[in-house]
Each structure stands twice: as structure tokens, then as C-alpha cells.
Amino acid sequence: MLKRKKKLLKRARATKSWSPYRNYQKYCRRELRRAEWQYINGTIQEGLDQNDSKPFWRFIKAKKQDSTGVAPLKEDGRLHSDSQTKADLLLKQFKSVFTKSTSSTLPNLLPPTATIQPISITTAGVAKLLQNIKPNKASGPDNIPNIVLKTLAHHIAPSLSVIYQLSLDSGRLPQDWLSANVACAFKKGDRHCPANYRPISLSSVPCKMLEHIISRHILSHLETNNILKNLNHGFRSGYSTETQLLTTEDLLSSYDRGRQVDMAILDFSKAFDTVPHDRLLHKLNSYEISGSILAWLQTFLTQRTMQVVVEGTTSAPTTVDSGVPQFTVLGPLLFLC
């Protein structure tokens, strides 16, 4: 189709007869639009046939993808376009939202429950996690390619399971597991304002595998002891916007029947980034998440560092003074706690 279009263009320039070329150009546009809609409909139908929404959301993400990167950033009325200054300005912005708790005494939140059981790492469990890694995902600061971890899963699993168990028992983590490379995604508003960029943390994939193990163990403890309530719809298997809508329907039905319905709606800005570490650890301890698991979580939260990467240039590292780490496995569960 494109070859024919080029031939018609060449002929039109030679003969000064543009009508055949313009008609064919309109035909090409119609065919391109038709092909695009065929692809969109095929993508949606594929998801419906397989009961899988991922193909649809992959398409939406691709359409929304921002490929312009980080624009020149403004500070004190001046625009800065060099990568190093942009990385430093974004680091300064991301760090500015951190909070430190000023409370010296924290209340007891719950009556005592059963103490969480210790975690035992198995080679088979680690191998299964490694085999489920998506090879096309970005690696963390350790620069270990996901395809290597996935391909060599059975060879790596025995050694990695020993490292995981030692890390859990000692409450210590390798430094690479506590570091994150932060990419930046534009949200909305003025592209030149650092506050309008969202941090995307890329952390160590081997650490995420251990997080999976710890997360499942903690979630089982919370649900077994009825610490999480049925109204907690976020970040839980079996809960979603659908279950939240069902709860909303129950509230509306009660309201329509004349019953008293009280509701408080809160929206926290930078919610993940502003969780005080000491308060979160105190709550976890009150849930009887203690011993080596709590020590591991304390290290995981309080000894983290991050550095912003812009166009291949990296800022100086800085400490993460508050919050649960986003784009980690444990982050959403810890926020839920």
C-alpha cells in the first residue's frame, strides 16, 4: 500500500495530476483507521475470551505512555536542562515529603493475639518464585538481569534459600536490597515543576522474592487472627473495587431505608511516602509480629536509600526517612497495616 502511494506521488509530481494521489491517500487513511480498530477490538475480544483483562490494560498503558522523559525543571525562576541538575532537583522534591514522628509515647492498639510463627525458607519455594519472574521487567541497583534469575532458577535456589534464611534470622539485609533506583513519571500540570513527577522505585529482584515469602506469612497471620477487617478492600487477594462497590451498595440500601449512615471520607496526599516508621513498627509489634521478622522489617524500612536516575545520570544517594517503599511487594501490605 505504501509502495503504491509513493509511485502515485512520483507520478503526480511528474504529470501535475494530483487527483489519483489524493484519492489514494484518503483510502490509505481509512484503511489505517480500520486496521487500528480491528486491533483494538481483537485485543478486547482476546481478553474476554480468556477472561483476562491484561491485554486490554497493556494497550491502554501503551497509548498513555509518556515518551518525552523529564522536561527542563524550574527552580527559583530558572530552567535547568542538564540531567544532573534535574536528578538532584527531583531527589530534593521526593525527599521533601518525608515525615518524622514527633510522638514519644505510642498507645497499645490491640489486645494480645497469637505470636507470629517463624518463617522457614525452602529451596523448592524459592525455585518456584524464581521461575515465575517476568524476564522483561527492569532489574534493580544490583543489575542482575531477570532472565538470568529465571533461567538458572534451580541452580540459584539452594544458595539463595540459605541467604534468605540468614537474612531473616539475623534481621539484616545486603545493602543492594536496601537501595532503589528511582525513575520519574510525569503526572499532570506544569512539566517544569518537580512536584508534578511521580517516583517509580526499582529495587532488587532477589529481595522482592523474599518479600513475597514474608508478605504471604504476615498476611496469613493477620487474617488468621482477624486483625484485618472485611472493610479492608485494598491490596488483598479476593478483595477489589467490586467488593468495595458491594459494601457501598449495602450502605446506600441502608440509607434508602431511612437508617442512620455515618461516613468519613479522607484523601491523604503522598500517603505511602509519609507513613512514620516508628508508628508502623509499633503497630506491627502490637499485632504480635515480633522477633526476627520484626527486626527484618525494621531494617527493611529504616535503612533504605534511594537515588534518582534521569537520562542515565544518577543523583547522590539519600536516606528514606519515612514511608513504605512503593513498587515493592511488602509496601502495600505494610501500608494496609
C-alpha positions in Angstrom: 0.0 0.0 0.0 2.8 2.4 0.9 4.8 1.5 -2.3 1.8 2.3 -4.4 1.3 5.6 -2.6 4.9 6.5 -3.3 4.5 5.6 -7.0 1.4 7.8 -7.3 3.2 10.7 -5.6 6.1 10.4 -8.0 3.6 10.3 -11.0 1.6 13.2 -9.6 4.8 15.4 -9.4 5.7 14.5 -13.0 2.3 14.9 -14.6 0.9 17.6 -12.2 -2.3 15.4 -11.9 -2.8 15.2 -8.2 -6.3 13.7 -8.1 -5.3 10.0 -8.2 -2.7 10.5 -5.4 -5.1 12.4 -3.1 -7.9 9.8 -3.6 -5.4 7.0 -2.7 -4.1 9.0 0.3 -7.7 9.2 1.6 -8.1 5.4 1.0 -4.8 4.7 3.0 -6.1 6.8 5.9 -9.4 4.9 6.0 -7.5 1.5 5.9 -5.2 2.6 8.7 -8.1 3.6 10.9 -9.9 0.3 10.1 -6.8 -1.7 10.9 -6.3 0.2 14.2 -9.9 -0.6 15.3 -9.6 -4.2 14.2 -6.5 -4.4 16.5 -8.3 -2.7 19.4 -11.4 -4.9 19.1 -9.2 -8.0 18.7 -7.3 -7.0 21.9 -10.5 -6.6 23.9 -12.0 -9.8 22.5 -8.9 -11.7 23.4 -9.2 -10.6 27.0 -12.9 -11.5 27.0 -12.3 -15.0 25.5 -9.6 -15.8 28.0 -11.3 -14.0 31.0 -8.1 -11.9 31.2 -8.0 -8.1 31.3 -4.2 -7.8 30.9 -4.2 -7.4 27.1 -6.6 -4.6 27.3 -4.7 -2.7 30.0 -1.4 -3.3 28.2 -3.0 -1.5 25.2 -4.2 1.4 27.4 -0.8 1.7 29.1 0.9 1.9 25.7 -1.5 4.6 24.5 -0.9 6.7 27.6 2.9 6.1 27.7 4.8 9.3 28.1 7.9 9.2 26.0 9.1 12.7 26.5 11.0 12.0 29.7 11.8 14.7 32.2 11.4 18.2 30.9 13.7 21.1 31.9 12.9 21.8 35.6 12.3 25.1 37.2 13.9 26.3 40.5 13.9 29.9 41.7 12.6 31.1 38.3 15.3 29.4 36.3 15.0 26.4 34.0 17.6 23.6 34.3 18.0 21.2 31.4 21.1 19.2 32.3 20.5 15.7 33.6 22.5 16.0 36.8 20.6 19.1 38.0 17.3 17.6 37.1 18.1 14.4 39.0 19.2 16.5 42.0 16.0 18.7 41.9 13.8 15.6 41.7 15.6 14.0 44.6 15.1 17.2 46.7 11.4 17.1 45.8 10.9 13.5 46.7 12.8 13.8 50.0 10.8 16.9 50.9 7.6 14.9 51.5 9.2 12.6 54.1 7.9 13.0 57.7 9.4 12.2 61.1 7.2 11.2 64.0 7.3 13.6 67.0 5.3 11.4 69.3 7.4 9.9 72.2 4.7 7.6 73.5 2.6 5.3 71.4 -0.6 3.7 72.6 -1.3 0.0 72.8 -3.6 -0.7 69.9 -4.9 -4.2 70.3 -5.3 -6.9 73.0 -2.6 -9.6 72.7 -3.0 -12.2 69.9 -1.0 -15.3 69.0 2.6 -14.5 68.2 3.6 -14.9 64.6 5.4 -18.1 63.8 8.9 -18.1 62.4 9.5 -18.4 58.7 11.3 -21.4 57.3 12.7 -21.0 53.8 12.6 -23.9 51.4 14.6 -24.4 48.2 11.6 -25.6 46.3 9.6 -22.5 47.3 12.5 -20.2 46.2 12.9 -22.1 42.9 9.2 -21.6 42.2 9.3 -17.9 42.8 12.4 -17.5 40.5 10.6 -19.4 37.7 7.7 -17.0 37.9 9.8 -13.9 37.4 8.8 -11.9 34.3 12.0 -11.6 32.3 11.1 -8.3 30.6 10.9 -6.4 33.9 13.6 -3.9 34.8 16.3 -5.0 37.3 17.3 -3.1 40.4 20.5 -1.5 41.6 22.3 -4.9 41.6 21.8 -5.0 37.8 21.1 -8.8 37.9 19.0 -9.5 34.7 15.7 -11.2 35.4 16.2 -13.6 32.6 19.4 -14.9 34.4 17.4 -15.5 37.6 14.6 -17.2 35.8 16.8 -19.4 33.5 19.1 -20.5 36.3 16.3 -20.9 38.9 17.1 -24.4 40.0 20.9 -23.7 40.2 20.4 -20.5 42.2 17.6 -21.6 44.5 19.7 -23.7 47.0 22.2 -20.8 47.7 19.6 -18.1 47.6 17.4 -20.0 50.1 20.4 -20.1 52.6 20.9 -16.3 52.1 17.2 -15.7 52.7 17.2 -17.7 55.9 20.3 -16.0 57.2 18.8 -12.6 56.4 15.6 -13.4 58.2 17.2 -15.0 61.3 19.7 -12.0 61.7 17.4 -9.2 60.7 20.0 -7.9 58.3 19.8 -7.3 54.5 22.5 -6.8 51.9 23.0 -3.1 51.0 21.8 -3.7 47.4 18.5 -4.9 48.8 18.0 -1.6 50.7 18.8 0.6 47.7 16.4 1.8 44.9 17.0 3.5 41.6 14.1 6.0 41.2 12.8 6.7 37.7 10.4 9.6 37.3 6.9 9.6 35.6 5.1 12.9 34.8 1.7 13.1 36.4 -0.1 16.3 35.2 0.2 20.0 35.3 3.3 22.0 34.6 6.1 19.8 33.2 8.7 22.2 34.5 7.6 21.7 38.1 9.4 18.9 40.0 6.3 18.3 42.2 4.4 17.1 39.2 6.6 14.0 38.8 5.9 10.7 40.5 8.8 8.5 41.8 9.0 4.9 40.5 11.4 2.8 42.6 13.3 -0.1 41.0 14.6 -2.3 43.8 16.4 -5.6 43.9 14.5 -8.5 42.3 16.1 -11.2 44.7 14.9 -9.1 47.6 11.4 -9.0 46.1 11.4 -12.8 46.1 12.0 -12.8 49.8 9.4 -10.1 50.3 6.8 -12.5 48.6 7.6 -15.1 51.2 7.4 -12.7 54.2 4.2 -11.0 52.8 2.3 -14.2 52.5 3.4 -15.2 56.0 2.3 -11.9 57.6 -1.0 -11.8 55.7 -1.8 -15.3 56.9 -1.1 -14.2 60.5 -3.3 -11.1 60.1 -6.2 -13.0 58.6 -6.0 -16.0 61.0 -6.2 -13.7 64.0 -8.9 -11.5 62.4 -6.7 -8.4 62.6 -7.7 -7.3 59.1 -11.4 -6.4 58.7 -13.7 -7.2 55.9 -13.8 -3.5 55.1 -10.1 -3.5 54.1 -10.6 -3.9 50.3 -7.2 -2.8 49.1 -4.1 -4.9 48.4 -5.7 -8.2 49.4 -6.4 -11.3 47.4 -10.1 -11.8 46.9 -10.9 -8.1 47.5 -11.2 -5.4 44.8 -13.2 -2.5 43.7 -16.0 -4.9 43.1 -16.2 -5.9 46.8 -15.9 -2.3 47.7 -18.9 -1.5 45.4 -20.9 -4.2 47.1 -20.2 -2.6 50.5 -21.2 0.8 49.1 -24.4 -0.8 47.8 -25.2 -2.0 51.3 -24.6 1.5 52.7 -26.9 3.1 50.1 -29.6 0.5 50.8 -29.5 1.3 54.5 -29.7 5.0 53.7 -32.7 4.5 51.4 -34.5 2.6 54.2 -34.0 5.6 56.5 -31.3 4.1 58.7 -28.5 6.2 60.0 -25.4 6.0 57.9 -22.2 7.9 59.1 -19.3 8.2 56.8 -15.9 9.9 56.9 -14.0 10.2 53.6 -10.3 11.1 53.8 -7.8 11.6 51.0 -4.2 11.6 52.1 -1.6 13.3 49.8 1.6 11.3 49.4 0.1 8.6 51.7 2.7 5.9 51.0 5.6 8.3 51.5 4.5 9.8 54.8 3.9 6.8 57.0 6.1 7.2 60.1 8.4 4.2 60.6 8.2 4.1 64.4 4.4 4.1 64.4 4.2 1.4 61.8 6.7 -0.8 63.7 4.7 -0.2 66.9 1.5 -1.3 65.2 3.2 -4.4 63.8 4.5 -5.3 67.2 1.0 -4.9 68.7 -0.1 -7.4 66.1 2.4 -9.9 67.6 4.6 -9.6 64.6 7.8 -9.7 66.6 11.2 -11.3 67.0 13.4 -11.8 63.9 10.6 -10.9 61.5 10.0 -7.5 63.1 13.8 -6.9 63.2 14.0 -7.7 59.5 11.1 -5.3 58.8 12.7 -2.6 60.9 15.9 -2.8 58.8 13.9 -3.0 55.6 12.1 0.2 56.4 14.6 2.4 58.3 17.9 1.7 56.5 16.8 2.3 52.9 18.5 4.7 50.5 17.4 5.9 47.0 19.0 7.7 44.1 17.1 9.4 41.2 18.1 8.4 37.7 17.4 10.9 34.8 18.6 10.2 31.3 21.3 7.8 32.6 22.6 10.3 35.2 22.3 9.4 38.8 21.8 11.7 41.8 23.7 11.3 45.1 22.0 8.7 47.3 19.9 9.8 50.2 18.2 8.1 53.2 14.5 7.3 53.1 13.2 8.8 56.3 9.5 7.8 56.2 7.0 5.8 54.2 6.6 2.3 52.9 8.6 1.7 49.8 6.4 1.8 46.7 6.7 -0.7 43.9 7.9 -3.3 46.4 6.0 -6.5 47.3 5.7 -5.6 51.0 4.9 -1.9 50.6 1.2 -2.2 50.0 0.7 -4.8 52.8 2.6 -2.6 55.3 0.5 0.4 54.3 -2.6 -1.6 54.9 -1.4 -2.4 58.4 
